[in-house]
Amino acid sequence: MNEVSKVEIPVEEATASALSDVRRREAVGRLVDRLVRPGADDPLIALFERTTAEARDTDLTEAEIEAELAAYNAERRA
């Protein structure tokens, strides 16, 4: 088995609460391992860059993007 290390990552309070579940925390750890594997291209950064480029290509304004994110977050909380 690989050695594991603990790191602190600042997150919102609701996220911290959700991560109190051991299984979820372990799953997030595996996801982080895959995203930031040393020497590999960072797929998370690539995803953000593609998403940003697509949003700009469709002429969305920052305000429209923020409104969409707010609506998405509101749906998830409902």
N, C-alpha and C positions, 0 to 999 in steps of 0.2 A: 504494500500500500504506500502511496505517496505521502510524504510529510506535508502537513498543512500548517499554515500560519494564520494568525488572527490579525486583522487590520481594522481600523476604525474608518468608517465612511460616513460623512454627515448626510443625513436624510431627514425628510419631513417627519413630524411626530406620528402621523398616521402610518407612514411606511415603517417606522421603528416598531410601532404596535403590531403591525402585520408580521414583522419578522421575529416576533416573540415565539412563533411556532417553529419548532426545531426542523421539521420536514421542509417547510418553506425556506428557512434560512439555508439549509443544505442545498436545496435546488438553486437558490440565488447564487450560492458559492460556486456551484458547478457552472452556472451561466457566466459568472464573472471570469472564471478560469478560462473558458472558451473565448471570451471576448478580448481578453488582454494577454493571451499566451505570449510569452516573450519571443521576439523574433518574427512574429506573424504580423501581417497587416491588421490594423485595428478595424474589424468589421463594424463596430458601433460608430466610429467616426465616419467611415464610408457611408453608412446608412444615413447619418445626419446630413452629410454633404449631398447625397442623392436627393433626399427629401427636400432640402433647401433649394437645390437647383430646380426640381420639379415645381415647387411652389412659385419660384420666380418666373419659370417658363409659362405659367398660367396667369401671370400678372396679379397674383394675390398680394394684397397689401399686408404689412405687419399687423394692422388692426384686424383684418379678416382672419389671419392665421391665429391670432390670440383669441378671437371670438370662437373659432372652431375648437381650439384646445379647451377653452372654458366650457363649451357645450359638451364636449366629449367627457371631460372630468365630471360635470354635473350628472351626466347619464350614468357613469360608473358608480356614483355615490347613491343613486336612487334605488 
